[in-house]
Amino acid sequence: MGHRRKFLRSGTGRCLVLVACLSLAAAGVSALGAEPPGERLLRILDASTGKPKATFRVEVARTVQEQVRGLQGRDGLEPGRGMLFLYPKAAPRSFWMKDVAFHIDLVFADGEGRITEVLEDLRPCVGPVMRCPSYRSGSPARYALELAAGQADAHGLGPGDRLELAP
């Protein structure tokens, strides 16, 4: 035990411990992905031309906790803003509007980022949880985008358009 303490107190020992800690931290960051948390720019590209139709500043919900919380407890979403839900793989998705105080548009996209479905003007749920409707994707989705109601129509978003998240 004494030998280990002497080693850790030495300059070489401290340096090796620091290198080990930094290596573990870097491994953890790369395992989680290099994408920074917080807000990102999301472009929607036209299905036929590939040109941008719209750009939104989105919060990215990656963790289960962020996805469960979603837009709950907020007063609204400004035009040009949204929340993007990222899932590890495409699967059927279901959303509800419990404790969301405003109408939204909900856009589902497949594993390639192609929009498969746009649900417009979804109403919030006030009242008992059992009365909240679920809004389901019609096909497996890897991405879901929540926007202020009317934004999908205002920008002409539709099936085949593609999501592109800026680095």
C-alpha positions in Angstrom: 0.0 0.0 0.0 2.8 2.4 0.9 4.5 1.9 -2.5 1.3 2.8 -4.3 0.9 6.1 -2.3 4.5 7.1 -3.1 3.9 6.4 -6.8 0.7 8.5 -6.9 2.5 11.4 -5.1 5.4 11.3 -7.5 5.3 13.5 -10.6 5.3 10.5 -12.9 2.4 8.9 -11.0 0.2 12.0 -11.1 1.0 12.5 -14.8 -0.1 8.9 -15.6 -3.3 9.3 -13.5 -4.1 12.5 -15.4 -3.5 10.9 -18.8 -5.7 7.9 -17.8 -8.5 10.3 -16.7 -8.3 12.3 -19.9 -8.3 9.1 -22.0 -11.4 7.9 -20.2 -13.1 11.2 -20.7 -12.3 11.3 -24.4 -13.5 7.8 -24.8 -16.8 8.7 -23.1 -17.3 11.7 -25.4 -16.6 9.7 -28.6 -18.9 6.9 -27.4 -21.7 9.4 -26.9 -21.1 11.1 -30.2 -19.2 14.3 -31.0 -22.4 16.3 -31.4 -22.5 19.1 -28.9 -25.6 19.3 -26.7 -28.1 22.2 -26.9 -29.4 23.9 -30.0 -28.6 23.1 -33.6 -29.6 24.3 -37.0 -31.9 21.9 -39.0 -32.4 22.4 -42.7 -35.3 20.8 -44.6 -34.3 20.0 -48.1 -36.9 19.8 -50.9 -37.6 16.2 -52.1 -37.3 17.1 -55.8 -34.6 19.8 -56.0 -32.5 19.1 -52.9 -32.6 22.8 -52.2 -33.4 24.1 -48.7 -37.1 24.8 -48.0 -36.7 25.9 -44.4 -34.2 26.2 -41.6 -35.1 25.8 -37.9 -33.2 26.3 -34.7 -33.9 23.1 -32.8 -33.3 21.7 -29.4 -32.1 18.1 -29.7 -33.7 15.5 -27.4 -31.4 12.5 -27.2 -31.8 11.1 -23.8 -35.0 9.3 -22.6 -35.4 12.0 -20.0 -35.2 14.8 -22.6 -37.6 12.9 -24.8 -40.2 12.3 -22.1 -40.1 15.9 -21.0 -40.3 17.2 -24.6 -42.1 20.6 -24.7 -44.0 20.1 -21.4 -44.3 23.2 -19.2 -43.6 25.7 -21.9 -45.8 28.6 -23.1 -45.1 28.1 -26.8 -42.6 27.7 -29.7 -41.6 30.7 -31.8 -41.8 30.3 -35.6 -38.4 29.0 -36.8 -37.8 27.0 -33.6 -38.5 23.4 -32.7 -37.5 20.2 -30.9 -35.9 17.3 -32.7 -36.1 13.9 -31.2 -33.2 11.6 -32.2 -33.6 7.8 -31.7 -30.9 5.1 -32.2 -32.9 3.3 -34.9 -36.2 3.6 -36.8 -39.2 2.2 -35.1 -42.9 3.0 -34.7 -43.2 6.2 -32.6 -46.0 7.6 -30.4 -46.3 11.1 -28.9 -48.8 12.7 -26.6 -49.4 16.3 -25.6 -49.7 16.0 -21.8 -48.8 19.3 -20.1 -48.0 21.1 -23.4 -49.9 24.4 -23.5 -50.0 25.0 -27.3 -50.8 23.3 -30.6 -47.9 21.8 -32.6 -47.0 20.2 -36.0 -45.3 16.8 -35.7 -43.0 15.6 -38.5 -41.8 12.0 -38.7 -38.7 11.0 -40.7 -37.1 7.6 -41.4 -33.6 6.4 -40.8 -32.3 8.4 -43.8 -33.9 11.6 -42.6 -36.7 11.5 -45.2 -40.0 12.9 -44.0 -42.6 10.1 -44.1 -45.5 11.9 -42.5 -46.6 15.4 -41.3 -49.3 15.7 -38.6 -50.6 19.2 -38.3 -52.2 21.4 -35.6 -52.1 18.7 -32.9 -54.0 20.0 -29.9 -52.6 19.9 -26.3 -54.0 17.7 -23.6 -55.4 19.3 -20.5 -57.0 17.0 -18.1 -56.6 13.4 -17.0 -53.7 11.4 -18.6 -56.1 8.7 -19.7 -57.9 11.2 -21.9 -54.7 12.3 -23.8 -54.7 11.1 -27.4 -51.6 9.5 -28.8 -50.2 10.6 -32.2 -48.5 7.7 -33.9 -46.1 7.5 -36.8 -47.6 5.6 -39.8 -44.2 3.9 -40.4 -41.0 3.4 -38.5 -39.3 6.7 -37.7 -35.8 7.5 -36.4 -36.5 11.3 -36.1 -39.5 13.3 -34.9 -39.6 17.1 -35.2 -42.0 19.2 -33.2 -42.8 22.7 -34.6 -45.2 25.5 -33.8 -48.6 24.8 -35.3 -48.8 26.0 -38.9 -45.0 25.9 -39.6 -45.1 22.7 -41.6 -47.8 24.2 -43.9 -46.1 27.6 -44.1 -42.9 26.0 -45.4 -44.6 23.3 -47.5 -43.0 20.4 -45.7 -44.1 17.0 -46.9 -43.2 13.4 -47.5 -39.9 12.9 -49.3 -38.4 16.1 -48.0 -35.2 15.5 -46.0 -33.9 16.6 -42.7 -30.3 17.8 -42.5 -28.8 18.6 -39.1 -26.0 21.1 -39.2 -22.7 20.0 -37.5 
